[in-house]
Amino acid sequence: MNILITTSSFGAADSAPLNRLRKRGFEVVLNPYGRKLTESEALELIREHDPVGIIAGVEPLTHDVMAATGQLRVISRAGIGMDSVDVAAAAELGIVVRNTPDAPTQAVAELTLCMILTLLRKVSLSDAGIRRGEWVRPMGSLLAGRTVGLVGCGRVGMRLSALLEPFGCAIIGTDPCPSDSACFPLTPLSELLERSHIVSLHLPYSADVHHLIDAPALARMRSDTILINTSRGGLVDEQALAQALSEERIAGAGIDCYESEPYTGPLRDLPNTLLTGHIGSYAQEARTLMEHQAVDNLIEALEIAGAL
């Protein structure tokens, strides 16, 4: 039986999850492109290899993709977000879908904190200047005393709030489904945007929140606001963000997730951005845990489905 692994770097940090699959007798097929698959590429691979299970990344797994094979029983997402999988279509086709909601939490929260501090202290500007042969010493700002607005108070948002606590900043949040464990004030999004020095997004993507941060939302922000998105592409109108940053209507942005990846848009040309290539979960410890959990979920679901 074939297992198709569509995520781009499975096993790179630790080969043990791959070895576990092979010891169970599976023929493992890896993503041959080394990047996020397009829908047509995912469809082609599924037609070619006819897998019984998929360990998935963030490629679009639509009805047409999932229906391209008659024996697909399980999709095991290596990650949190489920927006790339048509879950309703999977249920219709009798395909079980699982994810690994806990493994990436610490890694994404730490990257978010890293971005906040880097932008506040303008570390990347000084680094770039020194590499050009210039002695660049930009005046930055402290995190202490600032207000951080968390848009989304789930696992990552709550973990980030714990990491922020020792810095002495004020934390506020907004969430359509607020956690009972939130120990900071929850406010409407409009108020959060107006009050926050840092706005950090921690929401799953859906059509309801497409371009949640658009031109009107950016216009509500303070001129010294920093926007962070380590959550999902599509939450931010990237063109509107680039315009706001170029006109210095907000102070900066740290972006890890984009509507189209690899990203090639105008944010690359702005000095007040910090851009990373969707590396939120790319810490060795988190990645290994996530991949082991994805394998656990796959094998368990195949056993329950009677496919093993």
VONU-430795 format. One line per field, with one value per residue (C-alpha): residue number from 0; chain; x, y, z. Coordinates in steps of 0.2 Angstrom, whole numbers, plus 5000, padded with zeros to 4 digits. Example, Ala and Ser with C-alpha at 12.3 -4.5 7.8 and 13.67 -1.06 7.14 Angstrom:
BEGIN
seq <- 0_1
mol <- A_A
X <- 5062_5068
Y <- 4978_4995
Z <- 5039_5036
//
This chain:
BEGIN
seq <- 0_1_2_3_4_5_6_7_8_9_10_11_12_13_14_15_16_17_18_19_20_21_22_23_24_25_26_27_28_29_30_31_32_33_34_35_36_37_38_39_40_41_42_43_44_45_46_47_48_49_50_51_52_53_54_55_56_57_58_59_60_61_62_63_64_65_66_67_68_69_70_71_72_73_74_75_76_77_78_79_80_81_82_83_84_85_86_87_88_89_90_91_92_93_94_95_96_97_98_99_100_101_102_103_104_105_106_107_108_109_110_111_112_113_114_115_116_117_118_119_120_121_122_123_124_125_126_127_128_129_130_131_132_133_134_135_136_137_138_139_140_141_142_143_144_145_146_147_148_149_150_151_152_153_154_155_156_157_158_159_160_161_162_163_164_165_166_167_168_169_170_171_172_173_174_175_176_177_178_179_180_181_182_183_184_185_186_187_188_189_190_191_192_193_194_195_196_197_198_199_200_201_202_203_204_205_206_207_208_209_210_211_212_213_214_215_216_217_218_219_220_221_222_223_224_225_226_227_228_229_230_231_232_233_234_235_236_237_238_239_240_241_242_243_244_245_246_247_248_249_250_251_252_253_254_255_256_257_258_259_260_261_262_263_264_265_266_267_268_269_270_271_272_273_274_275_276_277_278_279_280_281_282_283_284_285_286_287_288_289_290_291_292_293_294_295_296_297_298_299_300_301_302_303_304_305_306_307
mol <- A_A_A_A_A_A_A_A_A_A_A_A_A_A_A_A_A_A_A_A_A_A_A_A_A_A_A_A_A_A_A_A_A_A_A_A_A_A_A_A_A_A_A_A_A_A_A_A_A_A_A_A_A_A_A_A_A_A_A_A_A_A_A_A_A_A_A_A_A_A_A_A_A_A_A_A_A_A_A_A_A_A_A_A_A_A_A_A_A_A_A_A_A_A_A_A_A_A_A_A_A_A_A_A_A_A_A_A_A_A_A_A_A_A_A_A_A_A_A_A_A_A_A_A_A_A_A_A_A_A_A_A_A_A_A_A_A_A_A_A_A_A_A_A_A_A_A_A_A_A_A_A_A_A_A_A_A_A_A_A_A_A_A_A_A_A_A_A_A_A_A_A_A_A_A_A_A_A_A_A_A_A_A_A_A_A_A_A_A_A_A_A_A_A_A_A_A_A_A_A_A_A_A_A_A_A_A_A_A_A_A_A_A_A_A_A_A_A_A_A_A_A_A_A_A_A_A_A_A_A_A_A_A_A_A_A_A_A_A_A_A_A_A_A_A_A_A_A_A_A_A_A_A_A_A_A_A_A_A_A_A_A_A_A_A_A_A_A_A_A_A_A_A_A_A_A_A_A_A_A_A_A_A_A_A_A_A_A_A_A_A_A_A_A_A_A_A_A_A_A_A_A_A_A_A_A_A_A
X <- 5000_5006_5007_5009_5018_5013_5021_5037_5050_5044_5058_5071_5073_5072_5070_5062_5044_5048_5056_5041_5030_5041_5043_5024_5026_5020_5028_5031_5030_5038_5034_5046_5045_5052_5039_5020_5010_4998_4981_4985_5002_4993_4980_4994_5003_4987_4982_4999_5002_4984_4988_4978_4983_4991_5002_4997_5005_4995_4992_4974_4965_4949_4935_4942_4959_4953_4941_4955_4958_4946_4956_4961_4955_4964_4972_4983_4988_5005_5000_4986_4976_4962_4958_4968_4957_4939_4933_4915_4920_4931_4917_4906_4920_4922_4939_4945_4954_4965_4978_4991_4985_4997_5014_5018_5011_5028_5037_5024_5023_5042_5043_5030_5039_5055_5047_5040_5057_5066_5055_5054_5072_5075_5088_5087_5090_5106_5111_5108_5118_5133_5133_5134_5149_5139_5138_5119_5112_5093_5083_5071_5057_5055_5041_5039_5024_5017_4999_4999_4983_4980_4968_4964_4966_4968_4983_4996_4988_4987_5005_5011_5003_5012_5029_5025_5020_5038_5040_5028_5017_4998_4989_4971_4963_4948_4941_4925_4926_4936_4945_4939_4958_4961_4968_4967_4953_4944_4938_4930_4942_4939_4944_4959_4966_4964_4973_4987_5005_5007_4993_4997_4986_4982_4967_4963_4959_4941_4931_4923_4940_4947_4957_4951_4966_4961_4963_4949_4957_4974_4967_4961_4979_4991_5005_5017_5008_5017_5007_5012_5005_5012_4995_4988_4990_4974_4970_4979_4976_4995_4993_4984_4997_5011_5003_5001_5019_5026_5016_5022_5004_5009_5027_5031_5025_5032_5024_5027_5012_5006_4991_5002_5019_5033_5029_5035_5025_5029_5032_5049_5054_5050_5063_5050_5045_5052_5048_5050_5045_5031_5043_5032_5033_5051_5060_5068_5059_5042_5044_5049_5035_5022_5028_5027_5010_5005_5011_5002_4986_4987_4991_4977_4964_4969_4967_4950_4944_4950_4963_4977
Y <- 5000_5017_5032_5049_5062_5079_5090_5097_5092_5077_5067_5081_5084_5066_5050_5040_5044_5038_5023_5019_5019_5008_4995_4994_4988_5005_5011_5029_5042_5059_5076_5077_5096_5101_5115_5117_5108_5116_5107_5100_5093_5085_5078_5071_5062_5055_5048_5041_5033_5028_5030_5023_5037_5055_5064_5082_5099_5115_5110_5111_5095_5098_5086_5083_5079_5067_5058_5054_5038_5025_5018_5034_5032_5044_5061_5065_5084_5087_5104_5113_5122_5112_5126_5117_5101_5101_5092_5091_5083_5071_5066_5063_5052_5042_5049_5052_5068_5071_5085_5088_5103_5103_5100_5117_5128_5132_5134_5146_5156_5158_5163_5177_5183_5183_5194_5206_5209_5210_5223_5233_5234_5235_5221_5217_5235_5235_5218_5223_5240_5231_5218_5233_5240_5253_5256_5256_5260_5263_5268_5255_5253_5242_5228_5233_5244_5241_5234_5217_5213_5194_5191_5173_5166_5147_5137_5148_5164_5158_5151_5168_5177_5166_5170_5189_5190_5193_5208_5218_5222_5224_5210_5211_5199_5195_5178_5172_5157_5164_5152_5151_5151_5168_5179_5196_5207_5202_5216_5219_5218_5237_5242_5230_5237_5255_5251_5239_5243_5225_5216_5197_5185_5167_5162_5147_5153_5152_5162_5172_5179_5182_5198_5201_5214_5225_5243_5249_5238_5245_5262_5259_5255_5267_5274_5264_5248_5232_5218_5200_5185_5168_5160_5158_5167_5175_5184_5199_5210_5210_5224_5235_5231_5235_5252_5256_5252_5262_5277_5273_5273_5258_5255_5237_5220_5202_5190_5171_5165_5172_5170_5163_5154_5156_5174_5187_5202_5220_5217_5211_5229_5237_5240_5239_5221_5205_5191_5172_5157_5149_5142_5143_5125_5123_5120_5103_5098_5103_5096_5079_5079_5084_5071_5057_5063_5063_5045_5040_5048_5039_5022_5023_5029_5016_5003_5009_5010_4992_4996_4987
Z <- 5000_4996_5008_4999_5009_5001_5014_5007_5020_5029_5038_5035_5054_5059_5048_5062_5056_5038_5045_5055_5040_5030_5044_5044_5026_5017_5001_5005_4991_4995_4988_4973_4971_4989_4990_4993_4979_4968_4966_4949_4956_4970_4958_4947_4961_4968_4951_4949_4966_4971_4990_5004_5015_5013_5026_5020_5021_5016_4997_4992_4994_4985_4981_4964_4971_4984_4972_4960_4969_4974_4989_4999_5017_5028_5026_5041_5042_5048_5056_5064_5050_5041_5028_5014_5015_5009_5025_5019_5003_5013_5024_5008_5001_5017_5020_5038_5041_5056_5061_5074_5084_5098_5091_5082_5096_5104_5088_5081_5097_5098_5080_5083_5098_5088_5075_5087_5095_5079_5072_5088_5089_5070_5071_5053_5047_5058_5051_5033_5035_5043_5028_5016_5026_5035_5054_5056_5073_5071_5087_5091_5105_5120_5121_5139_5142_5124_5121_5111_5103_5099_5085_5089_5107_5104_5107_5099_5105_5123_5122_5115_5129_5142_5133_5133_5151_5158_5146_5156_5141_5141_5132_5125_5113_5102_5096_5089_5101_5116_5128_5146_5150_5143_5157_5148_5142_5126_5115_5098_5084_5079_5097_5097_5081_5087_5104_5100_5097_5090_5081_5080_5070_5076_5067_5055_5038_5031_5018_5033_5038_5020_5020_5038_5039_5024_5020_5032_5046_5043_5043_5061_5067_5075_5065_5077_5075_5070_5062_5063_5053_5058_5055_5038_5021_5015_5032_5026_5010_5005_4993_5005_5018_5006_5003_5021_5025_5010_5016_5034_5040_5051_5057_5051_5048_5051_5039_5038_5028_5011_4999_4986_4990_4987_4989_4976_4980_4984_5003_4998_4993_5009_5023_5037_5034_5041_5029_5032_5021_5031_5044_5059_5063_5057_5073_5074_5090_5084_5067_5073_5086_5073_5060_5073_5078_5060_5058_5074_5067_5050_5057_5070_5057_5045_5058_5063_5045_5043_5030_5039
//
